[in-house]
Amino acid sequence: MGTTDTERAVDGELDGAGGFSDPEFRSELRDLPPSAKLVAKVLETNHALSQGEIAEATLLPDRTVRYALNRLQEVELVGARHSFQDARKQVYFIDG
């Protein structure tokens, strides 16, 4: 069974794919609020994180993190999947 690009990106196997080094990613990110930029940067350096882990890493309120994730997903810069450790949780990752 093959591994998708998203699975490899989540596992850290796609070095240099997407993220802040990609001009298209940066262009899409430019018009988003500062909270979305911070969340994207944290996800770029930490791969897949839950909303709570992102809130802890950024020191942003849960509501702000939720808003930032929604904005990032709207422009398809961030993807989500169920956590392998806890299927009740979603984890978010750079999808660019």
N, C-alpha and C positions, 0 to 999 in steps of 0.2 A: 504494500500500500504506500503510495507516494505522500510526501509531505508538502503542504501548500506553502506559498510564500508567507502568508500570515502566520502560520505555525512556526516557520523558521525565524521570522522577525521577532516573534514573541520569545523564542528561545535564544535570541541574540545571534543567530547564524547569518543574518544578512547585514554585514558591516557596510556602512556607507549608503545603504538603500534608504532613500527618503530622509526625513528629519531635517534639521536646520542646515545641513550642507546642500540640500536640494533647492535650487532657485524657485521652482514652482511651489514647494512647501512654504518657503519664506514669503512668497508673494501672497499666498492665501492667508497666511498668518498675520500679515501686516495690518489688516483692517480689523482684526479681532481685539477684544479688550485685553488689558494687561494680565488679568487673571488667567485668561485662556493661554496667553504666551507662557506664563509661568508654569501652568499645568503641562503644556506641551514640552517644555524644557525638562521638567521632572520626569515625564514619561520617556523622553529620549535617553536619559541617562540611567533609568531604572527598568526599562522594558515594561512588563505588564504589572499594573498595580490596581488594587481596589479603590473605590472612592474614598474610603476611610484612610487608606494608606497615603493617597494623594493629599488629603486634607492635612494629615500629620506632617508630611514632608514639606508642604507649602506654607503651613500655618494659616491657611485660609479657612473660613467657615464652611461647613458642609454644603450649605445652600449656594455659596459662591462657586465651589468646586463643581457642583451639579450643573450650574448654569454654564460654566466654562466647558465642561465636557459636552453638554448639549450643543454649544456653539461649534466646538471642534468636530463633533460628529456631523453637524449640518453641512460643513464644507469638506467632509470626508478626509480629515487629517488624522482622526483618531477612530479606531475600531474598538469593538467590545466583544467579549465572549464570556461564557461561564468559566469560573475558576475550576481548575483541576482539583484543588484541595477542598473546595466547598462549593458545590454546584448551586447553592442558593445565592452566591455572590457573583457579580460581574467583575471582570478585570478589564482594564483599558490599556491600549497600546498605540503607538504611532503607526498609522496606516497610510504612509505616504511613499 
